[in-house]
Amino acid sequence: MPDPLEDITILDLTHVLAGPYCSMILSDLGAKVIKVERPGEGDDTRSFPPFKNGESAYFATINHGKKSITLDLKEPGDRGVFERLLQQADVLLENYRPGVMKRLGYGWEELHAKYPRLIYGAVSGFGHCGPDMLEPAYDMVVQARGGIMSITGEKNREPVRVGASIGDIAAGMFLGHGILAALIELQKTGKGSFVDVAMLDSQIALLEHAVAITSVTGKAPQPSGARHPSITPFETFHASDGLFVIAAGNDALFARLCDALRLPLAGDPRFATNAARCDNARLLKRLIEVVTLEQNRDHWISLLKAAGIPTGPIQSVDQAMQDPQILARNMVIDVLGPDGKPAYTAAGNPIKISGLPDPGTRAPAPRLDGNRAEILSWLEAIENRQAAGEQAQAKEA
């Protein structure tokens, strides 16, 4: 099976995380990604620690398999190269503040008129409309403003940022969805689309239960630690040697949990329904922990798994990276270094498609401007083929 996007060429002007995360997904699905970087500096993440042999592991694990060329879009010669690339590209990605590309002469309207099949993907802090569209943003800004931080952490404690950069990552994922939808639309109509994704919008889209709670009750939910605000029991519990999680998401699972723990609570009116259990969540937690504190975590996880109850350990990142299930799914992969040997460890591709190869290694991340000669040679070869085809058509005419 060929890679789904093997015939797609993406010009990627993005830097740091949201845009590069999107192009990484598309690259893993087979797209040719040409990373257009600033001369002399390149992507900001090239200077982010940790480093290995002078190279950023952060950059390498997000930009593996891409090609790099440096271009100054204010310099006439580089603009000429960029416009040659545009003629061969299917998708352009950028994450500048709205208006920057237009001032350079490469805004959506200008490019759509000249390259009507080109898909233009833009990711920014606040999107390309609205009163704050020109404001700068980083992951923490949109986590704070979008409401995620207000429900993250422990009750009566200061708000905390989600540990992963979900402000960027969610936006990158949504941009990837939009690009794939635009590619389908291109097949239908022959016309490219403008895909506009905002980091702030993406945070709102993640608030599935919080929006529902607020709209119905009129009150914004507060931090609830590890506990789900609408499902009980669905949180951490203490065993004799530490915490583990139980997620009994419906009445049948709760009844099984009670049987496994030998707790006569399933018929108790205080716990007979999920709504009742949510009203009495603190009492229920104490009653369960009276039992679970008697044995260690492994004992309870083994017992509850045997009863078909969703449960699991709370693993550190290094433990998760050694989890047999995660390894079996090829979710920890090697990124090669310039010498062709494994140099970095990265997350694998979670999109598993039948017939699509899912290798345990990925090609190296590009050196800054390291593929200039290769890209220019590729361009010249395409242009020569196109010129020969046009000459042949002219002769036939």
Secondary structure, 3 states (H helix, E strand, C coil): CCCCCCCCEEEECCCCCHHHHHHHHHHHCCCEEEEEECCCCCCHHHHCCCEECCEEHHHHHHCCCCEEEECCCCCHHHHHHHHHHHHHCCEEEECCCCCHHHHCCCCHHHHHHHCCCCEEEEEECCCCCCCCCCCCCCHHHHHHHCCCHHHCCCCCCCCCCCCCCHHHHHHHHHHHHHHHHHHHHHHHHCCCCEEEEEHHHHHHHCCHHHHHHHHHHCCCCCCCCCCCCCCCCEEEEEECCEEEEEECCCHHHHHHHHHHHCCCCCCCCCCCCHHHHHHCHHHHHHHHHHHHCCCCHHHHHHHHHHCCCCEEECCCHHHHCCCHHHHHCCCEEEEECCCCCEEEEEECCCCCCCCCCCCCEECCCCCCCCCHHHHHHHHHHHHHHHHHHHHHHHHHC
